[in-house]
């Protein structure tokens, strides 16, 4: 069977440069390169509900993230690009998986354990944990198995969830004699980890993210905040610095010009201006496309719905087969 690459994007918050370098750009590249594979990229909007995201925020994030992926060149004819919530078959599969999943497997899920550890009051440690968060890996497994994904590009923190999906697929196959594809996680090794505005790894949990679509003025403030060392003004600057990573990531193919700048004795201030200009230049064209798309919600909506009939047909075929296999059959 040919490869099927699938990954979900949780629509929470504004997309930042870390998402761009670590997920969006590599996924679009993958869809472009993968002549032998089908790609599925979807907005995991029902997963966002587990975090209690405010309704308007969820709606806005869905809009923003869909426009962002398209602005960076995702071709909806090459890759399936859709919302999880437009494929209700996911829930039917999710229930079937729930019924073969040992509860202990969910107890051991990192996401659940982390939420539990965060509870201030250890006595009622489950009080603020909704069942959606507890069974999060089951919905995720359904996303994956419904389209028989073989390769699932994710961050390290999601690998356990893919293993759950694989385990559940094996259980279903063994139990009812189905032939669900067994997915494997693909953790990008070459993915660039960008620094945030405090010089540490860019992450929502550190509150140091640099949103992709900030105005250039605000961008230069965020970059100005990155801590620098006390190298003398005219001295070469160390290349193991966060600003080197940032400038290199956005200078296109001319990485030598960044090295030359660091060697030249340019001041940190000059380096910051260079990094900011490089980011702005790289984002110029996508920003124009983004603004166009952001203003045309009808076009975005149509784009997300474009291939839903095809997807649902595939999904419905699998569900029909599984229903019959588990014993849910017509009486005549
Ligand atoms: N849990 C993933 C995240 O938080 C999002 C996601 C939902 C996903 N369903 C998926 C990722 C299926 C890969 C495959 O990033």
Boltz pocket constraint, residues with backbone or C-beta under 6 A from the ligand:
constraints:
  - pocket:
      binder: B
      contacts: [[A, 6], [A, 7], [A, 8], [A, 9], [A, 10], [A, 44], [A, 47], [A, 139], [A, 140], [A, 143], [A, 144], [A, 152], [A, 153], [A, 154], [A, 158]]
      max_distance: 6.0
